[in-house]
Amino acid sequence: MDLVYTGKTKDVYALEDGNYLLKFKDDVTGEDGVFDPGANEVGLTIEGAGKAGLRLTKLFFERLKEEGIPTHYIDADIEKATMTVMPAEVFGEGIEVICRHRAVGSFYRRYGMYVEEGQPLDSFVEITLKDDERKDPPITKDALDMLGILTADEYETVKELTQKIADVVKDELSKKGLELYDIKFEFGRVGDSGEIVLIDEISGGNMRAFKDGEYIEPLRLEKLMLEE
C-alpha cells in the first residue's frame, strides 16, 4: 500500500487493484478541545473514535445501498479501522456539503440576527470549499459553476443526493429516539461516466445529533445506534 494522503481524521492508501483504503483515526474536528463537525482543524482525540466512526459509516453506507443511492463504498474491516472504496475525483480541491435541519453551529453564528438557536430548517443545503487557509468559505451555485468547480446541473444532483441521504440518516437516528440537527457530506465523480457519488464517511464526527434536547457526542452516538 502507498500512502497518498494524510487527512485530519483518516489517511488514504492506494491499493494495487486501483481502489483505495481509508484508515480511520481517533482524531475529530473541533476548536479549543470541543468537538465541532464543521471545524476545519483537529480539535481533540477520542480513543476508539476511529472504529466507532467506521462502524456507523458501514451501517449507513449499506443502508444507502439498499436505497439505490450511489456511494464509493466497497467493504470495511472494523478491527483494522479501514474501509475499501472506489477511486473518486473530487470537485476542485474538494467541497463539503452540509444539510441542516436546525439552526446551530456556524449557521446560527452567521445568521443569528434572523433565527433563534435550534430553530427548525427545511433540509437547507449549504456548500463550502475545503480550504483551511480561508476557513472553508461557503460558496453559491453560481460561483461554483463560474469557477469550474461544479456545473449547475451537477449542483442540483449534489443537492438532491444530499437531501435524500440526510433523510435516510435522520430516519435511522429517529428509530433510536435521536434527532439529526445537521450533517456534513462529501461527493465525487467515479468511473468514465463521471457519476456523482457520496464519498468519505457518515459518522458521529460528521453530524450533530440530539436526544431529548441533549447533544450526543460521537462515541455515545455509535453505541446508541448499534446496540440491539
C-alpha positions in Angstrom: 0.0 0.0 0.0 1.1 3.5 -0.8 0.2 6.4 1.5 -1.2 9.1 -0.8 -2.9 11.5 1.6 -2.8 12.3 5.3 -6.1 13.8 6.5 -7.4 15.2 9.7 -9.5 12.2 10.6 -8.2 9.5 8.3 -5.3 8.5 6.0 -5.7 7.3 2.4 -3.7 4.5 0.8 -3.6 3.4 -2.8 -4.1 -0.4 -3.4 -2.7 -2.5 -6.2 -6.1 -3.1 -7.7 -6.8 0.6 -8.3 -9.1 1.0 -5.3 -8.2 2.9 -2.1 -8.0 2.1 1.6 -9.2 4.7 4.2 -7.6 4.3 7.6 -9.8 5.9 10.3 -8.1 7.8 13.1 -9.2 8.7 16.6 -8.9 12.4 15.9 -12.0 14.5 15.5 -12.5 18.1 14.3 -13.2 20.9 16.8 -11.9 24.0 18.5 -10.4 24.5 21.9 -10.9 20.9 22.8 -14.6 21.0 21.9 -15.9 18.7 19.1 -17.4 20.6 16.1 -18.2 18.7 12.9 -18.0 22.0 11.0 -14.5 22.9 12.2 -11.6 22.8 9.8 -8.9 21.6 12.2 -8.4 18.7 14.6 -9.7 19.7 18.0 -9.2 16.6 20.1 -8.5 12.9 20.1 -11.1 10.5 21.4 -9.9 6.9 22.0 -12.0 4.5 19.9 -13.4 7.2 17.7 -11.9 5.7 14.5 -13.6 2.3 14.9 -16.8 3.9 16.1 -16.9 6.2 13.1 -16.3 3.2 10.8 -19.0 1.1 12.4 -21.5 3.8 11.9 -20.2 4.6 8.4 -20.6 0.9 7.4 -24.2 0.8 8.7 -25.2 3.9 6.8 -23.4 3.1 3.5 -25.0 -0.4 3.5 -28.4 1.2 4.2 -27.8 3.6 1.3 -27.0 0.7 -1.0 -30.4 -0.8 -0.1 -32.0 2.5 -1.2 -30.1 2.5 -4.5 -28.1 5.7 -3.6 -24.6 5.6 -5.2 -21.5 5.7 -2.9 -17.8 4.8 -3.3 -18.1 2.1 -0.5 -16.9 -1.4 -1.2 -16.3 -3.0 2.2 -14.9 -2.4 5.7 -12.7 -4.1 8.3 -13.8 -2.8 11.7 -10.9 -4.4 13.7 -8.3 -2.7 11.4 -10.4 0.5 11.3 -10.2 0.5 7.5 -12.6 0.9 4.6 -12.0 0.0 0.9 -13.5 2.4 -1.6 -13.6 3.1 -5.3 -11.4 5.8 -6.7 -13.2 9.1 -7.0 -12.4 12.6 -8.4 -13.3 15.4 -6.0 -14.8 18.7 -7.2 -12.0 21.2 -7.4 -9.8 20.8 -4.4 -12.8 19.3 -2.5 -16.1 20.6 -1.3 -18.2 19.8 1.8 -22.0 19.7 1.6 -24.0 20.4 4.8 -27.7 19.6 5.2 -29.2 21.5 8.1 -32.4 20.6 9.9 -31.9 23.1 12.7 -30.1 26.4 13.1 -27.0 25.5 15.1 -23.2 25.8 14.7 -21.8 28.1 12.0 -25.3 28.7 10.5 -26.5 30.2 13.8 -23.3 32.2 14.2 -23.7 33.8 10.8 -27.5 34.3 10.7 -28.3 34.7 14.4 -29.9 38.1 13.6 -32.7 36.3 11.8 -33.1 32.9 13.5 -33.2 31.5 17.0 -30.7 28.8 18.0 -32.2 25.4 17.3 -34.9 26.8 15.0 -36.2 24.2 12.5 -34.8 24.5 9.0 -36.2 22.8 5.9 -33.3 20.5 4.9 -31.2 23.5 4.0 -28.2 22.6 1.8 -25.0 24.6 2.1 -21.7 24.0 0.2 -18.3 25.1 1.5 -14.9 24.9 -0.1 -12.3 22.7 1.6 -9.8 25.4 2.2 -8.3 25.6 5.7 -6.4 28.8 5.0 -9.7 30.6 4.2 -11.7 28.9 6.9 -13.8 26.7 4.5 -15.8 29.6 2.9 -19.4 29.0 1.9 -20.0 29.2 -1.9 -23.1 29.6 -4.1 -24.3 27.6 -7.0 -23.5 30.4 -9.5 -20.0 30.8 -8.1 -19.3 27.0 -8.2 -20.4 27.0 -11.9 -18.4 30.1 -12.9 -15.2 28.9 -11.2 -15.5 25.5 -12.9 -15.8 23.5 -9.7 -19.3 22.2 -10.2 -21.7 22.7 -13.1 -25.3 24.0 -12.4 -26.6 20.5 -13.2 -24.1 18.8 -11.0 -25.0 21.2 -8.2 -28.7 20.1 -8.5 -27.6 16.4 -8.4 -25.5 17.0 -5.3 -28.3 18.9 -3.6 -30.8 16.2 -4.3 -28.5 13.4 -3.1 -27.6 15.4 0.0 -31.3 15.7 1.0 -32.0 12.1 0.2 -29.1 10.8 2.2 -29.8 13.2 5.1 -33.4 11.9 5.2 -32.1 8.3 5.4 -29.7 9.2 8.3 -32.5 11.2 10.0 -34.9 8.2 9.8 -32.3 5.8 11.1 -31.5 8.1 14.1 -35.2 8.6 14.8 -35.5 4.8 15.4 -33.3 5.3 18.4 -35.0 8.4 19.7 -32.4 10.7 18.2 -32.8 13.9 16.2 -30.5 14.9 13.5 -29.7 18.7 13.6 -27.1 18.8 10.8 -24.8 16.6 8.8 -21.8 17.1 6.5 -21.1 15.1 3.4 -18.5 14.9 0.6 -19.1 13.9 -3.0 -17.0 13.0 -6.0 -17.2 11.6 -9.6 -16.4 7.9 -10.3 -15.8 5.9 -13.5 -15.7 7.0 -17.1 -19.3 8.3 -16.8 -18.4 10.7 -14.0 -21.3 9.6 -11.9 -21.7 11.6 -8.7 -21.5 9.5 -5.6 -21.2 10.0 -1.9 -17.6 9.6 -0.6 -15.7 9.8 2.7 -17.8 8.7 5.7 -21.0 9.1 7.6 -20.3 9.0 11.3 -20.8 10.9 14.6 -17.9 13.1 13.7 -19.9 14.4 10.6 -23.1 15.3 12.4 -24.9 16.9 15.3 -27.5 14.6 16.9 -29.6 15.3 20.0 -31.7 13.1 22.3 -34.3 14.8 24.4 -32.6 18.1 23.8 -29.1 16.8 24.9 -26.2 16.7 22.4 -24.9 13.2 21.9 -21.1 13.0 21.4 -19.8 10.7 18.6 -18.8 7.7 20.6 -22.1 7.6 22.5 -24.0 8.1 19.2 -22.3 5.0 17.8 -23.2 2.9 20.8 -26.8 4.1 20.8 -27.1 3.4 17.0 -25.6 -0.1 17.1 -27.0 -1.5 20.3 -29.6 -4.2 19.8 
